């Protein structure tokens, strides 16, 4: 008997979207990807170290990892040359060990735990999350901010207590003993953030950013999102992914600008001379000296820029999906029906507006009403323009009418000389008076209103 397989909801190239509702498998994918990144960093550091030639400038050798490590002051002497390779071997070995730890963690989660942590026992179950759980997503965001803050503090610790950083101005490694933490002085960089030109301001800026990240992380861990946040942000898989991609794109654009123009964070000795930005078909960074070999600065600045550009497109793609617009479905409909290309793309299916009332709704009469009066409704005496409320483009109050009482006399007895009372059914009654003898009733208002 031939088996029929259900086609998967997401193809294999959809990446982590295949595990969007499986919290544990989602963690497995992230741990495995982190292991691959660590493995690449460790292996490529060893590869560049084996390729490095001390006799040639570092920026002319096609290196991208050694310049970063050299800017941190690892094994660098005067003039920016590597004089001690052991720190690079130690960094490579650390990344390889970390890759093994992350890979083992991915294997453990894959083999020892169910696909969703919702089916586990405490305390593991508290790490289960759903994309519509605002409090849990705030908790995850808070931990991410704490990790970023600790990363910024690691750079501060390296600059102040563990050997210092490479100072491109002095062309030597030095300890930054007095970082500038004056908020008002650093605030002057708000319009030219990328023009920082001394290590004191650079390290002081990292201290302030680390404090803000730690405070923000603690806040998001302890305080769930407010109501206005829930109303204005998209809490879904595509929504959170779009915000993440927007953040990566912003960081990529900032890194490309820093790499292209700043010679303090990206020293000339390791990355080559500063670049210029040019735009033809697309913007790009180029070396104004016209060197035949692309420097490390050219490679990194352009790579950061274009990767950030495509991250931005990915963020827009997932944002429109989170908003409910499926562009791929729209393209398929165009392929099936070409004239649909010229039709406006919006949902035109009728939707019930339950809050709108389409007919008058009678309001109870006041407690004091004309007594003993037979009355009936008159036709509407004209329309009154009420104040209309507009909610989501719909005027909820449709109309308002005023109804008037009209007395109707069904019979009138013959004229008698006085008030005559007759006993009937165990009591007395008085005949109806003439309309001229009755007190005219006040008009009674009735309203047809919406919500």
TIPA-546765 format. One line per field, with one value per residue (C-alpha): residue in one letter; residue number from 1; x, y, z. Coordinates in Angstrom, 1 decimal, decimal comma. Example, Ala and Ser with C-alpha at 12.3 -4.5 7.8 and 13.67 -1.06 7.14 Angstrom:
BEGIN
aa <- c(A  S)
i <- c(1  2)
east <- c(12,3  13,7)
north <- c(-4,5  -1,1)
up <- c(7,8  7,1)
REM end
This chain:
BEGIN
aa <- c(X  X  X  X  X  X  X  X  X  X  X  X  X  X  X  X  X  X  X  X  X  X  X  X  X  X  X  X  X  X  X  X  X  X  X  X  X  X  X  X  X  X  X  X  X  X  X  X  X  X  X  X  X  X  X  X  X  X  X  X  X  X  X  X  X  X  X  X  X  X  X  X  X  X  X  X  X  X  X  X  X  X  X  X  X  X  X  X  X  X  X  X  X  X  X  X  X  X  X  X  X  X  X  X  X  X  X  X  X  X  X  X  X  X  X  X  X  X  X  X  X  X  X  X  X  X  X  X  X  X  X  X  X  X  X  X  X  X  X  X  X  X  X  X  X  X  X  X  X  X  X  X  X  X  X  X  X  X  X  X  X  X  X  X  X  X  X  X  X  X  X  X  X  X  X  X  X  X  X  X  X  X  X  X  X  X  X  X  X  X  X  X  X  X  X  X  X  X  X  X  X  X  X  X  X  X  X  X  X  X  X  X  X  X  X  X  X  X  X  X  X  X  X  X  X  X  X  X  X  X  X  X  X  X  X  X  X  X  X  X  X  X  X  X  X  X  X  X  X  X  X  X  X  X  X  X  X  X  X  X  X  X  X  X  X  X  X  X  X  X  X  X  X  X  X  X  X  X  X  X  X  X  X  X  X  X  X  X  X  X  X  X  X  X  X  X  X  X  X  X  X  X  X  X  X  X  X  X  X  X  X  X  X  X  X  X  X  X  X  X  X  X  X  X  X  X  X  X  X  X  X  X  X  X  X  X  X  X  X  X  X  X  X  X  X  X  X  X  X  X  X  X  X  X  X  X  X  X  X  X  X  X  X  X  X  X  X  X  X  X  X  X  X  X  X  X  X  X  X  X  X  X  X  X  X  X  X  X  X  X  X  X  X  X  X  X  X  X  X  X  X  X  X  X  X  X  X  X  X  X  X  X  X  X  X  X  X  X  X  X  X  X  X  X  X  X  X  X  X  X  X  X  X  X  X  X  X  X  X  X  X  X  X  X  X  X  X  X  X  X  X)
i <- c(1  2  3  4  5  6  7  8  9  10  11  12  13  14  15  16  17  18  19  20  21  22  23  24  25  26  27  28  29  30  31  32  33  34  35  36  37  38  39  40  41  42  43  44  45  46  47  48  49  50  51  52  53  54  55  56  57  58  59  60  61  62  63  64  65  66  67  68  69  70  71  72  73  74  75  76  77  78  79  80  81  82  83  84  85  86  87  88  89  90  91  92  93  94  95  96  97  98  99  100  101  102  103  104  105  106  107  108  109  110  111  112  113  114  115  116  117  118  119  120  121  122  123  124  125  126  127  128  129  130  131  132  133  134  135  136  137  138  139  140  141  142  143  144  145  146  147  148  149  150  151  152  153  154  155  156  157  158  159  160  161  162  163  164  165  166  167  168  169  170  171  172  173  174  175  176  177  178  179  180  181  182  183  184  185  186  187  188  189  190  191  192  193  194  195  196  197  198  199  200  201  202  203  204  205  206  207  208  209  210  211  212  213  214  215  216  217  218  219  220  221  222  223  224  225  226  227  228  229  230  231  232  233  234  235  236  237  238  239  240  241  242  243  244  245  246  247  248  249  250  251  252  253  254  255  256  257  258  259  260  261  262  263  264  265  266  267  268  269  270  271  272  273  274  275  276  277  278  279  280  281  282  283  284  285  286  287  288  289  290  291  292  293  294  295  296  297  298  299  300  301  302  303  304  305  306  307  308  309  310  311  312  313  314  315  316  317  318  319  320  321  322  323  324  325  326  327  328  329  330  331  332  333  334  335  336  337  338  339  340  341  342  343  344  345  346  347  348  349  350  351  352  353  354  355  356  357  358  359  360  361  362  363  364  365  366  367  368  369  370  371  372  373  374  375  376  377  378  379  380  381  382  383  384  385  386  387  388  389  390  391  392  393  394  395  396  397  398  399  400  401  402  403  404  405  406  407  408  409  410  411  412  413  414  415  416  417  418  419  420  421  422  423  424  425  426  427  428  429  430  431  432  433  434  435  436  437  438  439  440  441  442  443  444  445  446  447  448  449  450  451)
east <- c(0,0  1,5  1,9  0,8  2,8  1,4  3,4  5,1  3,8  7,2  9,9  13,4  14,8  12,3  14,8  13,6  10,0  9,6  9,8  7,8  5,4  8,0  9,8  12,4  13,2  13,5  16,2  17,9  18,2  19,6  22,2  23,2  23,6  25,6  27,9  28,5  29,3  31,8  33,3  33,8  35,3  37,8  38,8  39,1  41,2  43,7  43,5  44,3  47,1  48,7  48,4  49,6  52,9  54,5  56,5  53,4  50,7  47,8  45,1  46,6  46,4  42,7  42,2  39,0  39,3  42,9  42,4  39,6  41,7  44,7  42,5  41,7  45,5  46,1  49,8  50,4  53,5  54,4  53,4  50,6  52,6  51,8  54,6  53,0  50,7  49,7  46,7  45,3  45,7  44,0  41,0  40,7  40,8  38,2  35,8  36,3  35,6  32,5  31,4  31,6  29,6  26,9  26,7  26,3  23,6  21,7  22,0  20,8  17,7  17,0  17,3  16,3  13,4  10,2  9,7  7,8  8,8  5,1  5,0  7,9  7,8  8,9  11,3  12,0  8,4  9,0  11,2  8,3  7,1  4,4  4,5  1,3  2,6  3,7  5,1  7,2  8,6  9,4  11,3  13,3  14,0  15,3  17,8  19,0  19,6  21,5  23,8  24,5  25,2  27,7  29,3  29,8  31,3  33,8  35,2  35,4  37,2  39,7  40,4  40,8  42,2  43,3  46,0  44,2  43,3  45,3  45,4  45,6  46,8  49,8  50,2  50,6  48,6  47,7  45,4  42,4  42,5  40,2  37,3  35,0  31,6  30,4  27,0  26,8  30,2  29,3  25,9  27,9  28,4  24,7  25,0  28,4  28,4  30,9  33,6  34,8  38,6  39,9  39,8  38,5  35,3  35,0  35,3  33,1  30,4  30,5  30,1  27,0  25,5  26,2  24,3  21,4  21,3  21,4  18,7  16,5  17,0  16,1  13,0  11,8  12,3  10,4  7,7  5,4  4,6  2,1  -1,3  -0,2  2,8  0,4  -1,8  1,0  3,5  3,0  3,3  3,7  6,5  6,7  6,4  9,2  11,4  10,8  11,8  15,0  15,9  15,3  17,7  20,4  20,0  20,5  23,6  24,9  24,6  26,3  29,1  29,6  29,9  32,3  34,4  34,4  35,3  36,4  40,1  40,1  37,8  39,2  42,9  44,6  47,4  44,9  42,2  43,9  43,2  39,7  37,3  34,8  31,2  30,2  26,9  26,3  23,8  24,1  26,1  29,4  32,7  35,9  39,5  40,3  44,0  43,1  45,0  45,1  44,2  41,1  41,9  40,2  38,3  36,8  35,7  34,2  32,5  30,8  29,9  28,3  26,3  24,8  24,1  22,3  20,4  19,1  18,4  16,2  14,4  13,8  12,4  10,0  9,0  8,2  6,5  4,0  3,3  2,7  0,3  -1,7  -0,5  0,7  2,6  3,4  -0,3  -0,9  1,7  0,2  -3,2  -1,6  -0,1  -3,5  -5,5  -3,5  -6,2  -5,9  -2,7  -4,7  -7,1  -6,6  -5,2  -7,4  -9,8  -13,3  -15,3  -18,2  -17,6  -20,3  -20,3  -22,1  -21,6  -23,8  -27,6  -29,6  -33,0  -34,3  -33,9  -36,6  -35,5  -37,7  -40,1  -39,5  -41,0  -43,4  -45,7  -49,1  -51,6  -54,7  -54,0  -54,6  -51,9  -50,2  -47,1  -47,2  -45,0  -41,6  -41,7  -38,3  -34,7  -32,4  -28,6  -27,0  -23,3  -21,8  -19,0  -16,6  -14,9  -12,7  -14,2  -17,8  -20,4  -22,1  -25,1  -27,2  -30,1  -32,2  -35,9  -38,3  -41,8  -44,7  -47,7  -51,1  -54,2  -56,9  -60,4  -62,3  -65,7  -67,3  -70,4  -73,4  -73,2  -74,3  -74,8  -72,3  -69,9  -71,8  -70,3  -71,7  -70,8  -69,4  -67,3  -67,0  -65,6  -66,3  -65,1  -65,3  -66,2  -63,5  -63,4  -63,4  -60,1  -60,6  -60,8  -57,7  -54,2  -52,1  -49,4  -45,8  -44,1  -42,4  -39,0  -37,9  -34,5  -33,1  -29,5  -26,4  -23,7)
north <- c(0,0  3,3  5,9  9,5  12,1  15,5  18,3  20,4  23,8  25,4  24,2  23,4  26,7  28,6  28,1  28,6  29,3  25,5  25,5  28,6  26,9  24,5  26,3  23,7  22,9  26,7  26,7  23,7  25,7  28,7  26,7  24,8  28,1  29,6  26,5  27,0  30,6  29,8  27,0  29,4  32,1  29,7  27,9  31,1  32,8  29,9  30,1  33,9  33,4  30,8  33,2  36,3  37,8  40,3  41,9  43,2  45,5  43,7  45,5  44,3  40,5  40,0  39,5  40,3  38,6  39,4  43,2  43,1  41,1  43,4  46,5  45,0  45,1  41,4  40,5  43,9  45,9  49,5  50,3  47,8  44,6  41,3  40,4  37,6  35,0  33,1  35,4  34,6  30,9  31,2  33,1  30,5  27,7  29,3  29,6  26,0  24,8  27,1  25,6  22,1  23,2  24,8  21,7  19,4  21,7  21,5  17,7  17,5  19,6  17,7  14,2  14,6  17,1  17,3  19,6  22,0  22,9  23,3  19,5  19,6  19,7  22,7  24,5  23,8  24,7  28,3  28,6  27,8  30,8  31,7  34,6  36,1  36,0  39,6  39,1  36,1  37,9  40,9  38,5  37,2  40,7  41,6  38,8  39,7  43,3  42,0  40,0  43,0  45,1  42,5  42,5  46,2  45,9  43,3  45,8  48,3  45,7  45,0  48,7  49,5  46,4  43,7  45,2  48,1  48,9  49,9  53,7  54,7  58,2  57,0  53,8  51,7  49,7  51,6  51,3  53,7  54,5  57,5  57,0  60,0  59,3  62,9  62,5  66,1  65,9  62,7  64,3  66,6  63,6  63,3  64,9  63,4  60,1  58,5  61,2  60,1  60,5  59,4  56,2  58,0  59,0  55,6  53,6  56,1  55,7  52,0  52,4  54,6  52,2  49,2  50,9  51,7  48,2  46,6  49,0  48,2  44,5  44,5  46,6  44,3  41,2  42,7  44,8  43,3  45,4  48,2  48,4  51,0  48,7  45,8  47,9  49,4  46,5  43,3  40,3  37,4  35,3  37,5  40,7  39,9  38,7  41,9  44,0  41,9  42,3  46,1  46,2  44,2  46,4  49,5  48,0  47,0  50,5  52,0  49,5  50,2  53,9  53,4  51,1  53,3  56,6  56,2  55,5  55,2  52,2  50,8  51,8  52,5  50,1  47,2  48,2  50,6  54,3  55,8  55,5  57,7  56,9  57,0  56,3  55,2  52,3  51,7  53,3  51,8  52,6  53,0  53,7  57,3  56,3  53,9  50,9  47,8  45,5  46,0  46,7  45,1  48,3  48,2  44,6  45,1  48,4  47,3  43,9  45,5  47,9  45,4  42,8  45,6  46,5  43,0  42,6  45,7  44,1  41,0  43,1  44,8  41,4  39,9  43,1  43,1  39,4  40,3  43,1  40,5  41,3  38,2  39,4  35,9  35,1  38,4  37,5  34,0  35,6  37,9  34,9  33,2  36,3  39,0  41,6  41,4  43,4  46,6  46,0  47,6  45,1  45,2  43,1  43,8  41,1  42,5  42,6  42,8  46,0  44,8  48,1  49,9  50,1  50,4  51,2  53,3  51,8  53,1  54,7  54,1  56,9  59,2  58,5  61,4  61,1  62,5  60,4  58,8  59,8  57,6  58,4  57,0  57,9  60,5  60,3  61,7  65,5  66,0  65,0  66,4  66,6  64,9  65,0  62,0  59,9  58,4  55,2  53,4  55,5  54,4  56,9  54,9  57,3  57,0  59,4  60,8  61,4  63,2  61,7  63,7  62,6  63,1  62,6  60,5  60,7  57,5  58,6  61,7  61,4  63,8  67,1  66,8  69,4  68,1  65,5  62,2  59,1  55,7  52,5  49,8  46,8  47,8  51,3  54,7  56,1  59,5  59,9  61,2  65,0  67,0  67,8  71,4  70,6  68,4  69,8  69,6  66,9  67,6  66,2  62,9  62,4  59,1  58,5  56,2  56,0  53,9  52,8)
up <- c(0,0  -1,0  1,7  1,1  2,8  3,8  2,2  4,9  5,7  5,2  2,7  4,0  2,9  5,2  8,0  11,5  10,3  10,2  14,1  14,7  17,1  18,6  21,4  22,1  18,5  18,0  20,8  19,1  15,8  17,6  19,5  16,4  14,4  17,3  17,2  13,5  14,0  16,7  14,6  11,7  13,9  15,4  12,2  10,2  12,9  12,6  8,8  8,8  11,4  9,1  6,2  7,9  6,6  9,1  6,3  4,5  5,8  7,4  5,4  2,1  3,0  2,7  6,5  8,3  11,8  12,7  12,3  14,9  17,4  16,7  17,4  20,8  21,6  21,5  20,8  19,0  19,3  18,3  14,7  14,7  14,0  15,6  17,8  19,9  18,1  21,3  22,1  18,6  19,2  22,5  21,0  18,2  20,7  22,9  20,0  19,0  22,5  22,6  19,3  20,8  23,9  21,9  19,6  22,6  23,9  20,6  20,6  24,2  23,5  20,4  21,9  25,5  25,4  23,5  20,5  22,6  26,2  27,0  27,6  30,1  33,9  36,0  36,1  32,4  31,3  32,3  29,2  26,9  24,9  22,5  20,0  21,4  25,0  25,5  29,0  28,0  24,9  27,2  29,4  26,5  25,3  28,7  28,8  25,3  26,5  29,5  27,3  25,1  28,2  29,5  26,1  26,2  29,7  28,5  26,1  29,0  31,1  28,4  27,9  31,6  33,3  30,8  28,6  27,0  23,4  20,4  20,1  16,4  17,3  19,3  17,2  20,3  22,9  26,0  29,1  29,2  32,9  32,9  30,5  29,9  31,4  31,2  29,7  28,6  26,9  25,1  24,1  21,8  19,6  18,9  15,4  14,5  16,4  14,0  14,5  17,9  17,9  21,3  23,4  26,5  24,8  23,0  26,3  28,2  25,6  26,0  29,8  29,3  26,7  29,0  31,8  29,6  28,3  31,8  33,1  30,0  30,3  34,0  33,2  30,5  32,8  35,7  34,0  31,3  28,3  28,8  27,1  24,5  23,6  23,0  20,8  18,7  18,3  16,5  18,8  16,3  14,8  11,7  13,8  16,2  13,4  11,5  14,5  14,9  11,3  11,5  14,5  12,7  9,6  11,7  13,4  9,9  8,5  11,5  11,3  7,6  8,3  11,2  9,2  6,1  7,8  11,4  11,9  15,7  16,1  12,7  12,7  9,4  10,4  10,3  7,9  5,5  4,7  5,2  2,3  0,4  -0,4  -4,0  -5,7  -9,3  -9,8  -6,0  -3,2  -2,4  -0,5  -2,5  -1,8  -3,0  -3,4  -6,2  -4,8  -7,0  -4,0  -2,0  1,6  4,6  5,1  1,6  2,0  5,4  4,8  1,6  3,0  6,1  3,9  1,5  4,2  6,2  3,0  2,5  6,2  5,9  3,0  5,0  7,8  5,5  4,0  7,4  8,6  5,7  6,5  10,2  9,0  7,1  3,6  1,8  -1,2  -2,5  -2,6  -4,5  -7,0  -7,5  -8,1  -10,7  -12,5  -12,6  -13,5  -15,3  -15,1  -11,3  -11,6  -12,3  -9,4  -6,0  -3,5  -0,4  1,4  0,0  1,7  3,7  7,4  10,0  12,1  15,2  17,0  14,4  15,0  11,8  13,3  16,3  19,7  22,0  25,3  28,3  29,0  31,9  35,3  35,1  32,1  31,3  33,1  31,7  28,2  25,3  22,8  19,7  17,7  15,0  12,0  12,4  12,6  10,9  11,3  13,9  13,3  16,4  17,1  15,2  16,6  14,1  15,1  12,6  9,8  10,6  11,9  14,6  15,2  12,1  12,9  15,7  15,7  18,0  18,6  19,9  22,0  20,3  22,5  20,8  22,2  21,5  22,9  24,5  26,6  26,3  28,1  31,7  34,3  36,8  37,8  37,7  39,4  38,9  40,7  38,4  39,1  42,7  42,2  40,6  37,3  35,7  32,1  29,9  29,7  26,6  25,0  25,9  29,6  29,7  30,4  27,3  27,7  27,2  24,1  24,8  23,2  21,8  20,3  17,7  18,6  18,0  20,4)
REM end
